């Protein structure tokens, strides 16, 4: 009942904006997940930020930012950790 009341307090535009943000988060999580899987399989190979960006069809700098924002550590820290294992 509380959720219904909260939703009713917001305009349709506010709800749409919120849903778009959530969709964006889901897309970023999918990108990071795909990159992590790729790295897990190819960690012994030479990897570049440009190459990883191409895999998920995004700007390499943006990918690096999203990876850190999503996981809490850098792409290179993840790659090094996977290589050590």
N, C-alpha and C positions, 0 to 999 in steps of 0.2 A: 504494500500500500504506500509506503514511503517513497519507493522508486517511482511509482506512477505520479505521485504528487510532484516530485522533483522534475520529472520529464515535462509535466504540464506547465511548470514555471518557465521553461525555455521556449524560445521561438523555434519555428521549423528551421530557420536559417542557422541558428546556433547548433541544433542537433545535427544538421547536415555537415557543418564545419567539424564538429566533434567526430563524426563517423569517418570523414575524409582523413583526419589525423590518424585515427585508428587503422585505417586501411594502409596508410603510409608506413606505419610502424610494422604492420604485418609484412609488407613488401620488403622492408629493410631486414627483418628477421629472416625471411626466405633467402635474401641475397647472402647474408652472413652465413647461414646454414649451408648453402651451396658452396661457398668459398671454403668453409671449414672441411667439408667432405672432400673437395678437390685437393686441398692441402694434405689431408690425411693420406690420400692415395699417392700424391706426387711430391711428398716432402723431400725425397732424396734427389729430386731434380732441381735444376736452376729455375727459380721462380722470380718473376718481376711483377711489380705493382701494375704495370700496363697490361701484362698478360692476364692477371687476376681480374682487372677491370673489364677486359674483353669478355671473359667468361660469363659475367653477370650483366654485361651490356651497360656499364656505368662508368663514369669518370673515375680514374684511379685515385685521385685525391679525395673525392667524395666517398669512395669505397673505404679508404683508409679511415676517414672520419667516422663513418657509420659503423665500421667494425669495432673501433675503440669505444664508441658510444654504446654499442649493444653489448659488448663482452666485458668491457672494463680494461682491456689490454690491447696493445698494438698488434697489427698483422704480423710484424716481424717477430715479436715476442712469441706469438702463437707458432709461427713456422719453426723457430729455434727450439721451442719446447717439444714440438712433434719430432724434430730431427734427433733430439737427445734421447727420446724414448726409444 
